[in-house]
Amino acid sequence: MRTIKSFMQDVNKKFLLLIFLLSSNFIFAEEPLERSATNPSSWYWYYNVSATTIKNRINAGYRIIDLEVVSTSSYRFNVAMVKNSGVHSSGWWWYYGITASQLSSYLSTNNARLIDIESYYVNGNRRFAVVMIRNTGSRASGWWYYYGQTYSSLKSKISSNNARLIDLDSYVRNGTRYYNAVMIRNTGSNAKAWWWYTNITTSQISSYIRSNGARLIDIERQSNGRYSVVMVKNDGKYWWWYYGITASTVNDIAQQNGARIVDIESYIVNGQRRFNVIYLNNVNSQTTRVRSLMSPMRRGGDFGLYVKSLNSTTHAAINSTKQFEPASTIKVLHHIHGLRRVFDGDDTLNDWVFGFNDYIQNSDGTNTSCPTDTGGILVRRSAAHRMTMENSDNRWTQALRVNYGENNLNDTADDLNMFSTSVNHRIGCGSDAVNNPNRLTLLDAGRLYEEVRNGYIGTGSVRNDFYDLMLQGHSDIDTVIDSEAASLGISTTVRNDFKRRIQTAAKAGSYTLNGDSYRSIAGWVAMPAKTYSGSVVTRHYVHGMYIDDADWLSSRFSIWNMRGESLREQIRSALITFKYF
């Protein structure tokens, strides 16, 4: 304990930074790094674009990791690109429309090696499009490239070089199938179990992936609809592959999985462009862990995740900018609008508010969840807000919508820079939710809770009222605290002191519409931490998650329990400070 404390004093840090104590997936991967490194990075992909479009992105600091020539009459390409920084940084070059002698010359001049090769014919003359990296330092490797090879000749070269493929290209000319390939020496740090197959079906690909415990690094669709693939032994990386999907689906999958594209090719089926894609995990360990918990809990639809330090670092994010139907989670917009009016002096929480006491009824006389504007009743404004936020009473949410005006609620969203958020219908009415859904993003929800902390309704009594009129329980968080405290060997006394200092306010929402499930939550959490001197400070976080339009949801799923899980890393980090200081 004295060693850690001394270290923090030596570097003169005011607060304990525990990055070195937490697990990380920021590691160097085996070659080919472009298709193996899971270090989160900014990335892009384009299809059927000009060289100018690609060059503009290159000028913004990106490099190509996968290249496909779509047409040559006017050059068009598909590309996957990654930010050329950090682990992904490399000296590199790309060329297209070059001859074999030019290719050889560029490799020599640049002291480079290929990571991607495309061979094609223009007016009967062979041309190449290639991507190469500098073959020096940690990226240096023995390597070879070949073009115009038959299967047997390529197989022989792999064997004689004691190499493995990192890129494979296939084409048919005059009735014979040929291959272009890039390979590296399969020894030392590059050594890895690997396999390559040609002329196989998608079901065979799946079978080989399972039997080999492998992941794909290259997929090539042959003209006969079968495939040539390269795969390597998977060492625990999260990855995905899809075939025959549309461009919009390519994007949806990347966003949902928090993945980046490492290999992509396109082809035309019945006049429609389709894609085969390999993805690799592109999110940090916290996001990866929570995604792994949420993903098997639902089928169909989307899910999202967001955890952010107040005005600072985003710790976890998937689909945080995608709009979803928030059900009751959006009621916080009604709440903040009303509390802002109180802060501005236009209203008081003691005012009387006119509301409604009735729901639309089912044929058997039971209530639906859809409020109707009948059965007038007066309550204090504070009670109307509490019934909206704590009881999630749709009748009083509708009363606030009528009293404040839907347009004014949406103006408040704009005032909070929640530009992807809108209230469009009375909450609780299924047909309205289907035909004209309300809209929210996790990023917008986070902004709202951040602005509350930043003084949008002041820092005194009105802000306290904002929280007091909401659900503030944290049994879900306590469960995680118990688990982490036990693993760290923290005493019951210290653990309970930690729990006592937790503050939270959140709003959850739930719909089942036409058999599809919608679940969401967003809120704020404050938890204690200690500085190296033993002083207690407060760390503030905003958070959110959702499941949207899932056609199946596990009976074990709880949005509240998942909230606690989403904050596990932050809880553990804070608990460690209590253990050592």
N, C-alpha and C positions, 0 to 999 in steps of 0.2 A: 504494500500500500504506500509506503514511503517513497518507493522508486517512482511510481506513476505520479505521485504528487510533486516530487522533485522535478520530474521531467516537465510537467506543466508549468512550474515556476520558472524553469530555465528558459523556456521559449516565451515567457511573459504573456501567456494567454489568459484572458479574463474568464473565459468559459471553457469548460471541458469539451474537447472535440474527440469523439470516440470512433472516428472512422476506422482507425487501426484495429479496433476490437470487434468490428462487425464483419460478417462474411461479405464477399464480393465476387462478382463474375468478371471482373476486369482483368483478364489474363491473356497472355499471348497464346495464340492457337497455332497448331501445326499448319504447314503449307497445305493447300493454298489459303493464305490468310483472308483473301477477299471473300472466300466462301466458307470460312470457318470461324472468324472472330465474332464473338457475340457482344463485344463492347458497344454499348448504345451509341449511335451516331445519326446525324442528319443524313438523309439520303433522298434520291429521286429516281423515278423511272419515266421513260417516255416511249411511245410507240408511234411508228410511221411519221417521224419528224425529220426535219432537214439538219444538215451539219451545223447550220447557223444556230439553231435552237440548242444543240448540244454544246457548242462553243460558248454560248452565253452562260450556260450553267457551269462550264469549266472555269470561266473567268470569275465566277462567284465562289470558287474554291473547291469544286468537286472533281472527282476523277471517275472514269468509266471502269467498271469491273466486269461488265458483260455487254457484248455488242453483237447485233445481228443486222445484216443487210436485208432490207425489205424490198427495195427496188434500185435499179442502176440507171434507168433512163433519165431520171432525175433522182439523185441519191436520196434515199430515205432509210431511216434506221429505227430499230428498237434498242434501248440502252437501259441498263441499271447503273446507278452512280452512287458513290458514297463521299461524304465530306473528307477531303484530303488533309486530315489532321489527326493528332494523337496516334493511337495504334494503327489507324488506317492510313497514315501518312506514307507517301512513297514518291520518289521521282518516277515519272511515267510519261508515256507518249501514246498517241493513237494515229493510225493512218488508214486510208481507204483508197481504192483504185490504184494500188501499187503493184509492180511486177515482183517476181521472185527475186530478181537481183537487187531491186530496191529494198525489199524486205531484209535481205541479208546485210545490205549496207547499213541500214538504219540500226539493226541490232548491234553491229560492230561499232558504229559511231557512238551510240548511246550507252555502250557496255550494258546491254539490257537483255532480258529474257521475256518470252511471250507468256501471257496468261489467257489469251483468247485469240483464236485464229478462225477466220472465215475465208473460204476460197470460192470463187464464182467465175463465170465467163462473161465477157463483154465482147461482142462481135467475134466470137471464137477464140479470144485471147484470155488466158487465165489472169485473174486479178485477185488481190487480197485486201481484206480489211482486218486489222489487228489491233490489239492492245498489248503494250509491253511495259514492264517496270524495270527500274535500275537493279542490276544483278550484283549488288554489293552489300556489305555489312550483314545485318541479321537476315536480310532477304536473299542473300546469295545462295545459289543452289546449282548443283549439276543438273543439266536439263537438255532436252532435245525437242525438235519439232519436225513434223513430217506432213506431207500433203500428197494426195493422189495414191494412197495406199489401199491395197486390198485388205480384207480381214486377216488373212493368213500372214501377210507381210508385216502388218502392224503388230500382230500378236508376237511375231518373231523378234521384232525390235524392242518391244516391252521386255521380253525375256532376256535378250542379250545385254540390255542396258541396266538390268535390275532396277526397273523404273515403274512408276505408276502414273496413270493418266490424270491430268487435271483439267483438260478440255478436249472435247471430241466433237467433230463435225462430220456429217455424212451427206453424200449426194450420189445420184445415179447419172452416169454418162455413157451413152451408147449401150444401154442395157446392163452395165456393170456397176455395182455399188463400190464406191471408194470412200476413204476416210482421211480427214485431216486431224492431226492430234498434237497436243502439247503434253509432255511428260517430264517429271522430275525424278531424280534419283531417290529410290525408296529405301534410304538408309539414314542412320543418325536421327536427328530431330525430325526429319521428314518421314521416317519409317511408320507405316500404318497398314493394317489389314485393309484390303480394298478389292473391288470387283468391277468388271465391266461386262455388259451384255449388249447384244445387238439383235434386231429383228424380233423383239419380244412385245407382248401385249401389256396393257396397263395392269391387268390382274396378275401377270407374271412379275411385273415390277413390284407390286405390293407383296407378293409372296417372297421374293428375294430380299426385300427390305426386312421382313419379319424373320426369316430364317438366318440372315446374316447379322441381325442386330445392327443394321446399317442406316445411313442417311444418304440421300442423293446429293451430288455436287454438280452434276451436269445431266441434262435431259435433252434429247434430240429426236424430234418426230420425223420419221422416215416418210417418203412419198407414198408408201403402201399403207400408211396409218399405224404402223408399228413403231417401235422406239429403240433407240440406242441410248444407253445410260451408263454413267459412272457413279459408283457409290463407295463410301468409306465406312469403316467401323465407327459407329456413333459412340462418343464418349460422354454421353449425358446431355448433349445439347438439345434444346427445343427447336424443332424445325417442322416444316409442313411442305407438302407438294400437292398441286392440283393440275388438272388437265381439262382442256375444252371449256374454259370459263371466259366470260366477257371482261372487257376492260373495267367496267364498274365493279364487278365482283373481285377483280384483282385488287382494287383499292380497298374494298370493304374488308377483305381477308387480312390485308396488311394492317389496317387500323384496328380490327378486332383482336388480332393476336399480338399486336405490338411487335411486328416483324418487319424485316427489310428483304427486298428481293435480291437474290444472289444469282439467279439464272432465269431468263425468260425468253421465250420464242413465241412467234405467232404464225398462224396459218389461216386459210380461208375455207369455211365450210358453208356451202349453200349461200354464198355471197356474204357471209357474216364472218368477221374476224374473231378468232378464238385464240386463247393463250394457254400455254403450259408454263407453270411457274414453280420455282423452288424458293422457299422463304427460310430465313434464319432468325432466331430470337434477337430482338433489338431493344429490349427494355432491361432495367436493372433488376437486381435480385428480389427486391421487395415487390415490384410489380409482377415479376415472374411467379413468385410464391402465391400471391393472392389470385392471379389469373388461374393458376393451377387448381386452386380451391373452388373458384366460381365456375369455371368452364364445364366441368362434369355435372354441375348442379342444374343445368338447363340444356334444352335442345331448341334450336331455332332462334330467331331474333338476334338481338345484340345485347352486350353488357358493357358497362363502363366502370371506371375506377379513377379516383382522384384523391391524393393526399398532398397537402402543401403547407409548409411553414408560413406563418403570417408574413406577407410582404417579402417572401424570400424563396427558398428552394422548393421545387416540386419534387416530392419523393416517390410518387407513384402516379402513373397516368396511362389509361387506355380509353380511347374514345371520349376523351374529356371535352372535345369541342363538337361532338355529334349531338344533334337534337334528339330528344326522346320525350315520350308522353309521361309526365312526372306524377300523375295522379295527385295525391294530397301534398306531396313534397313542395309543390309550387305555392301552397298556401302561405309560405313565408313571405311571398311578395305582397300579399294582402296585409300581412302583419307589419312589414317594414314600412309600407305606405302609410298605414294608420299611425304608427309610432313617429314617423317623420312629421306628420301633421300635428301631433302632440308636441314634438320638439319645437316646431315652428310657431306654436301658440295658436293654431287654428282650431284645435280641439283639446279636450282633456279626457283622461280615462274615466272620469266621473260622469261624463255626458250620458244621456239616454240615447240608445240606438234602437231604431225600429227594425224588427226582423220577422222571421216566419217560423211557424211551428210545425209545418206539415211536410210529409214526403209524398210523392206519387205512390200509389198503392198497386200491389200485384192483384191478379184476379181473385186470389183467395183472401184478400183483405189485409195481408201483411205489407209492411212498408218496403219499398225499394230504397236504394241509396240516393235516389234523385230527388232533390228538394223542389218544392213548388212554392210560388210566391203567395201563399195563403196562410191563414191562421196567425194573423198579426200579433206581435208581442213586443214589449219594450224591456230591454236590459241595459245595464251599464256597459259602456264601451269596453271596459276592462274585462267584463264577463264575456262579451261577444268575441273578443280576441282570445281569451283563454279557452272558450269552447271550440274555437276554430283550431287553435294550435295544440292544446293538450288533449281535448276530446276528439279532435278531427271531425267535428260536427259539420256536415255539408250544408245544413240549413243556415248556420251562422256564417259560414264561408260565403254562401250566396247573399246573405244580408250585407256583408261587408262589400261584396262585389257591386251590389246595387247602391249602397250608401256612398261608396267612394268613386264608382264609375270605372268600367273596364278600361276605357281609354286612359284614364288617369293612372291606373295600376301599371299599364304598359309604358306610360311616360316615365314613371318611377324606375322601371326596369332600364329604360334608356339612360336615365340620369345616373344610374349605377354602372353604366357601360355594359349592361347585360343585353347586348344587341341581338342575341339569338334566342331570347326569351319572350314569350307572349302568352297572355291569358286570352283564350278564345271561346270558352264555354263555361257554363256552370258545372262545377265539379260534382261528380257522383252520378252523372247521367251518361249511361253507356253509349247510346246512339250518338250523342254529341261528341264524346271522346273518340269514337271511331271516325265520324264524318268531319269533325273540325277539332282535332286534338290540341290541347295546350302544349306548349313547347318550352323546354329548358335544356341547358347544357350543364355539365358538372363544373366547367370553368366559370360559367355565369353564376351558379350557386355559390361557388367559392368566393367570387367577387363580392356578392352580397354579404356574406358572413365576414369577409375581411373589412368591408367598409363599415360595418357595425363596430368592429374593433378600432377602426381608424377614425371614428368620431362622426359618422354620417348622422347619427342621432345624439351626438354629444358623448361625453364620457362619464356622465353621472347617472341621475335617477332614471332618465328615459331609457338609457341603454340597459340599466338593471331591470327595468320593467320588461324590455324586449325579451330578455332571457327568462325572467320569472314567469312570464305567461306561456312559456314553452315547456316541453318535456325536458327534464334535466337529469334523469336517472342515468346511471352508467354501470349497471350490472354486467352488461356485455364487456365493457372495458375492464371491470374488476376481474372477470374470469381470465382474461389475458394477463393481467397483473399477477394473479395468483400463480399462473403457469410459469411466467418469466421469473418471478421472485423465487420460486422453488428451484428452478434450474441454476440461478445465480447464488443460492445459499443465503438469501436475505431473510433476516429474522421476521417473525410475525409482527413485532412492534414496528419495525421500520416499514414493512409492507403496508400495514394499516395506516401509518402516518402518511405514506405516499397516496393511498386511496383517498384519505380525508381531504387532500389538497386538490384532487381532480375536480375540474369544472367542465360542464358540457351543456350544450343546448342543440337540439336537432329536430328535424321534421321528416317523417317517413311517409311514404305513399304506397297504395296497393290497389290495383285493379285486376279483375279477370273479365276480359271482354271477348265474347265469341269463343270461349275456351282458351284464349291466349292470356299469358300472365305478364303483368307489369308490376315491378317492385322497384322502389327507389328510396334513397335517404340522402340527406345533406345536412351539414351542421358545423359546429365549432367545438373544439376541445382545448382546454388549457391543462397542462400537467406540470408538476414541479420537477426541477432539476437542481443540482448543487454545483457551485463553482468549486475550484480547487481549495478555496479558503473555507468551504463549508456553508457559505451563504446560500439560501434557497432562492432560486429565480423561477420564473414561469415561462414555459414555452407554449406558444399558441399555434394551433393547427386548424385549417379548414379541410373538410373532407366531403366526399360524396361517392355514391355508387348507384348503379341501376341495372335492372334487367328489363328489356323492352321487347314486347311482342314474342315471347317464348312460347312455343307450342307444347312444351313440357317443362315442368319445374319440379325438382325433387321435393318430397315432403320434408326432407331434412334441412331444406334451405330456410335461413332466417336472415333478413336484411340487417337486423340489429346485431346478431352475432357476427355476421360478416364485417360489419363496421369495426367491431373490436379487433378482428383479425387484420383488417387493413392498417391498423395503427400499431401492430405488434412491434415493428422495428423501432418506432419512436418511443414506445413504452419501455422496451428493453434498454435503449440508450439512456433514457432518463433514470431508470432503476440502477444502472451501473454507477451513475454519479452518487446515488444514495449509498451504495455499497462501499465505495472507496473514499468518499469525502464526508 
